[in-house]
Amino acid sequence: MSGGEPVPKLSAKPAATYLRNTWYVAGWASDLAGEPQQRTFLEEPVALFRDGHGEAKAIGGRCPHRFAPLGHGSVVDGALMCPYHGLRFDGDGRCVHNPHPGGHLPDARQRVYPLVERHALLWIWMGDAAKADPASIPDFSWLSDPRWEAVRGATVAEGHFELYSDNILDLSHANFVHPALVASAFTEGERKFWQDGDNVFAEYVRLNDELSVGISAVMGTEGRPQDFYGMVKWHAPAVLYFDFRAGEPGTPREQCTLLPSLHAFTPETPDTTHYFWATARDYRLGDAEFTAGMRAALEFAFEQEDMPIIRDSHRLMRGEDFWALRPLILGGDGGGVRARRMLQRLIERERQQDAA
């Protein structure tokens, strides 16, 4: 170019900071079947595979020989074989087979990440393995409960993972991003934001009013006013539960129809995020046509409406720190602001503990 300013980089690639001693969603358990998977979590290459006993394992995804992606290999006799030169590594990260002359086993050991299969999900611990406590995994048992039928998805989204958490904690965006979800409950309903321990909550309540066209179709309430209750619970660093309930006016909240949702955001890089989502129902079970329509609608909302606006926002930030850009704070930002500040406190606490 001549006569103009240089084109700015998409991202300044600042040194990324993550909370490491916590559980992240690594994938849907059923998606890790015969073939291994190569993934990047918190900028670290990770190989996921099932050993000879069918147990899910996670080890460093870069082969120590010529740095090939181990997750692109195959499982042979319960060990993960590198696709480049055939070295095999077991679930403990040890090299257990060398196919080359002499067969000497290199003194090489891949990092092992604690990996737990629970609630139909794979949960990975990216920090100090000695601190990994499966009891601290959030309760999403409805995902594997036969009384519920869930539709779900997984994708890699462009944008910083905290922008995606902000999106779920602030439901008011629905009126402007999702034409089928427009409802006064999101902008005119009673709002409440609070913290409890390391969790952040955002609640929206609107009584005796019309639900959105899309939700009314899913719940079979077209043309009938409903009492609406929406509560989002944020688990650090970015696993969210959305408790969506609606019922005939005057119905006690606990007796309203529930549509539970999962939104889990696992950082891949500062610019990309693994997005795992699911929404379940306990009615019309086994109705394949209804399930397909519900899945298509939700997938479109998340991947064709939410993701593009968050992607564009991320690009326009150009790698700048969120707070350095001096964002305006609106009435619906109470949850997102609390979550961001909570996460920074947790990261700082982890740093201090590591330095002690």
C-alpha positions in Angstrom: 0.0 0.0 0.0 1.1 3.5 -0.6 -0.1 6.9 0.7 -2.1 5.4 3.6 -1.7 4.0 7.0 -0.6 0.4 7.5 -3.3 -2.2 7.8 -3.6 -3.1 11.5 -3.2 -6.7 12.6 -6.4 -8.6 13.5 -5.1 -9.2 17.0 -2.2 -7.8 19.0 -1.9 -11.3 20.5 -1.3 -10.1 24.1 0.1 -12.7 26.5 -3.0 -14.6 27.3 -4.0 -15.2 31.0 -6.2 -18.1 32.0 -7.5 -19.8 35.1 -5.8 -23.2 35.0 -6.8 -25.0 38.2 -10.3 -25.6 37.2 -12.4 -27.9 35.0 -13.1 -27.0 31.3 -15.3 -28.9 28.9 -13.1 -30.8 26.4 -16.0 -32.3 24.4 -19.0 -34.6 24.3 -18.0 -38.0 25.5 -19.8 -39.8 22.7 -17.9 -37.9 20.1 -14.6 -39.5 21.3 -15.3 -42.9 19.7 -12.9 -44.8 17.5 -10.7 -41.9 16.3 -8.5 -39.8 18.5 -8.9 -36.0 18.5 -6.3 -33.2 18.3 -7.4 -30.1 20.2 -6.0 -26.9 21.5 -7.0 -25.8 25.0 -5.6 -22.6 26.6 -3.1 -22.5 23.7 -1.8 -26.0 24.5 -1.9 -28.9 22.1 -3.8 -31.8 23.6 -4.5 -35.3 22.2 -7.7 -37.0 23.3 -8.2 -40.8 22.9 -9.6 -43.9 24.5 -7.2 -46.6 25.7 -7.7 -50.3 25.4 -10.2 -50.3 28.2 -12.3 -47.6 26.6 -11.2 -45.0 29.2 -10.9 -41.4 27.9 -7.3 -40.0 28.1 -5.7 -36.6 27.5 -2.0 -36.2 26.9 0.2 -33.5 25.3 -0.7 -33.4 21.6 2.8 -32.6 20.2 5.0 -35.6 19.5 8.5 -35.0 21.1 10.2 -36.5 18.1 9.3 -34.2 15.2 6.4 -32.3 16.8 3.6 -33.9 14.8 0.0 -33.8 16.1 -0.5 -37.0 18.1 -4.3 -36.5 17.9 -4.2 -37.1 14.2 -2.8 -40.6 14.8 -4.6 -43.8 15.6 -5.0 -46.1 18.6 -3.0 -49.4 18.4 -3.1 -51.9 21.2 -4.6 -49.2 23.5 -1.8 -46.7 22.9 -1.8 -43.6 20.7 0.4 -43.9 17.6 2.0 -40.8 16.1 0.9 -40.4 12.5 4.5 -39.3 11.4 6.9 -42.0 12.6 4.9 -44.5 14.6 6.0 -43.9 18.2 3.2 -45.0 20.6 2.2 -43.3 23.9 0.0 -44.7 26.6 -2.5 -42.9 28.7 0.2 -42.1 31.3 2.1 -40.3 28.6 4.9 -42.9 28.3 6.4 -44.0 25.0 5.6 -47.7 24.9 6.6 -48.7 21.4 9.3 -47.7 18.9 8.9 -49.3 15.5 12.3 -48.4 14.3 15.5 -50.6 14.3 16.5 -51.6 17.8 13.2 -50.6 19.3 14.8 -48.5 22.0 12.1 -46.7 24.0 12.9 -43.0 24.2 13.1 -41.4 27.6 10.2 -39.2 26.7 7.0 -38.6 28.6 4.0 -36.5 27.5 2.1 -34.3 29.9 -1.0 -36.0 31.2 -4.1 -33.9 31.8 -6.8 -35.2 34.3 -9.8 -36.1 32.2 -13.2 -37.1 33.7 -16.2 -38.4 31.8 -19.3 -37.1 33.5 -22.8 -35.8 32.5 -22.2 -36.9 28.9 -19.2 -34.6 28.8 -15.4 -34.8 29.0 -14.0 -32.4 31.6 -10.3 -31.5 31.4 -8.0 -30.0 34.1 -5.3 -27.8 32.5 -3.5 -26.8 35.7 -1.7 -28.7 38.5 -2.9 -32.3 38.3 -2.5 -32.8 42.0 -5.2 -30.2 42.6 -7.8 -31.8 40.3 -10.9 -32.7 42.3 -13.7 -34.3 40.3 -16.1 -33.3 43.1 -15.9 -29.7 41.9 -17.3 -30.5 38.4 -20.6 -28.6 38.0 -23.7 -30.6 38.2 -25.2 -31.1 34.7 -26.6 -34.5 35.4 -29.8 -33.8 33.4 -27.6 -34.2 30.3 -27.4 -38.0 30.9 -30.7 -38.4 32.6 -33.2 -40.5 30.5 -36.0 -38.4 31.8 -34.6 -35.6 29.6 -34.0 -35.4 25.9 -31.3 -33.0 24.9 -30.3 -31.4 21.6 -26.7 -30.3 21.6 -23.8 -29.0 19.5 -20.1 -28.2 19.4 -18.2 -25.7 17.3 -15.1 -23.5 17.3 -16.1 -19.9 17.5 -14.1 -16.8 16.6 -13.8 -14.4 19.6 -12.5 -14.3 23.1 -14.3 -16.7 25.5 -15.3 -14.0 27.9 -17.3 -12.3 25.2 -19.4 -15.5 24.9 -20.0 -15.6 28.6 -21.1 -12.0 28.5 -23.6 -12.9 25.8 -25.4 -15.6 27.9 -25.4 -13.5 31.1 -27.1 -10.6 29.3 -30.3 -11.9 27.9 -31.4 -8.5 26.6 -29.4 -9.1 23.4 -32.1 -11.6 22.3 -34.5 -8.8 21.2 -31.9 -7.5 18.8 -29.9 -10.5 17.6 -32.6 -13.3 17.5 -35.8 -12.3 15.6 -37.6 -15.4 16.7 -36.8 -14.8 20.4 -38.0 -11.2 20.7 -40.0 -10.8 24.0 -40.5 -8.0 26.5 -39.3 -10.4 29.2 -35.7 -9.7 28.1 -35.8 -5.9 28.1 -38.7 -5.0 30.4 -38.8 -7.8 32.9 -37.4 -7.5 36.4 -33.6 -8.1 36.5 -31.4 -9.2 39.3 -27.7 -9.9 39.5 -25.7 -11.3 42.4 -22.7 -13.5 43.5 -22.6 -16.5 45.7 -19.1 -17.8 46.4 -17.3 -18.1 43.1 -20.6 -18.2 41.1 -22.4 -15.3 39.4 -26.1 -15.2 38.8 -28.3 -13.2 36.4 -32.1 -13.5 36.7 -34.9 -12.2 34.5 -38.6 -12.4 35.6 -41.7 -11.3 33.6 -45.2 -12.3 34.7 -48.3 -12.7 32.6 -46.9 -11.7 29.2 -46.3 -13.2 25.8 -43.3 -15.4 25.3 -41.3 -15.1 22.1 -42.6 -16.8 18.9 -39.7 -19.3 18.9 -40.0 -20.3 22.6 -43.8 -20.4 22.4 -43.5 -22.9 19.5 -41.1 -25.1 21.5 -43.3 -25.0 24.6 -46.7 -25.1 22.9 -48.0 -21.9 24.4 -48.8 -19.9 21.3 -51.2 -17.1 22.0 -51.3 -17.6 25.7 -49.6 -15.3 28.3 -47.1 -17.0 30.5 -45.1 -16.3 33.7 -41.5 -16.3 32.6 -38.4 -17.0 34.8 -34.9 -17.1 33.4 -31.8 -17.6 35.6 -28.2 -18.0 34.4 -25.6 -19.4 36.7 -21.9 -18.8 35.8 -19.3 -21.3 36.9 -15.8 -19.9 36.6 -14.2 -19.6 34.2 -16.9 -20.0 31.5 -19.4 -22.8 32.1 -23.0 -21.5 32.3 -26.3 -23.1 33.2 -29.5 -21.4 31.9 -32.6 -22.3 33.9 -35.5 -21.3 31.6 -39.0 -21.8 33.0 -42.5 -20.7 31.9 -46.1 -21.6 33.0 -49.6 -20.4 33.1 -49.9 -17.2 35.1 -49.9 -17.9 38.8 -48.1 -21.3 38.5 -45.5 -21.7 41.2 -42.1 -21.3 39.7 -40.9 -24.8 40.6 -43.9 -26.3 38.7 -43.4 -24.3 35.5 -42.1 -26.1 32.4 -38.3 -26.2 32.5 -35.9 -26.0 29.5 -32.4 -26.4 31.0 -29.4 -25.3 28.9 -25.7 -25.7 29.0 -23.3 -23.1 27.5 -19.6 -24.0 28.0 -16.8 -21.9 26.6 -13.3 -23.4 26.6 -10.5 -21.0 25.3 -8.6 -22.4 22.3 -6.5 -19.2 21.8 -7.1 -15.5 22.7 -9.0 -15.3 19.4 -10.9 -18.6 19.3 -13.2 -20.5 21.6 -14.6 -24.0 21.8 -18.4 -23.7 22.3 -20.4 -26.6 23.6 -24.1 -26.1 24.0 -27.2 -28.2 24.9 -30.9 -27.6 25.7 -33.2 -30.3 27.0 -36.9 -31.0 27.6 -38.9 -33.6 29.5 -41.9 -33.7 27.2 -42.5 -35.1 23.7 -39.7 -37.6 24.3 -38.9 -39.7 21.3 -40.5 -37.2 18.8 -37.8 -37.2 16.2 -39.3 -34.5 14.1 -39.8 -32.2 17.0 -36.3 -32.8 18.2 -34.9 -32.1 14.7 -36.8 -28.8 14.6 -35.6 -27.8 18.0 -32.0 -28.6 17.2 -32.1 -26.6 13.9 -33.6 -23.6 15.6 -31.1 -23.5 18.4 -28.2 -24.2 16.2 -29.2 -21.4 13.9 -29.6 -19.0 16.9 -26.2 -19.8 18.4 -24.1 -20.3 15.3 -25.7 -18.0 12.8 -26.9 -15.2 15.0 -24.8 -15.0 18.2 -21.4 -16.0 16.8 -21.2 -13.5 13.9 -21.9 -10.5 16.1 -19.5 -11.7 18.8 -16.9 -12.4 16.1 -17.2 -8.9 14.6 -17.0 -7.3 18.1 -13.9 -9.3 18.8 -12.3 -8.2 15.6 -13.1 -4.5 16.3 -11.4 -4.8 19.7 -8.1 -5.5 17.8 -6.6 -7.3 20.7 -7.1 -4.5 23.2 -8.0 -5.2 26.8 -11.7 -5.1 27.5 -11.5 -2.6 30.3 -8.9 -0.5 28.5 -11.5 0.3 25.8 -13.7 1.8 28.5 -16.9 0.0 27.6 -20.3 1.6 28.4 -22.1 -0.3 31.1 -25.9 -0.8 30.6 -28.6 -2.2 32.9 -28.2 -5.8 31.6 -24.4 -5.9 32.2 -24.6 -6.7 35.9 -23.9 -10.4 35.4 -21.1 -10.0 32.8 -19.3 -7.4 34.8 -19.4 -9.5 38.0 -18.2 -12.6 36.1 -15.3 -10.7 34.6 -14.2 -9.3 37.9 -14.6 -12.6 39.7 -12.5 -14.3 37.1 -9.7 -11.8 37.5 -9.7 -12.3 41.2 -9.5 -16.0 40.8 -6.6 -15.7 38.4 -4.8 -13.4 40.7 -5.4 -15.7 43.6 -4.0 -18.6 41.6 -0.9 -16.6 40.7 -0.2 -15.8 44.3 -0.6 -19.4 45.3 1.7 -20.5 42.6 4.3 -17.9 43.6 4.1 -18.9 47.3 
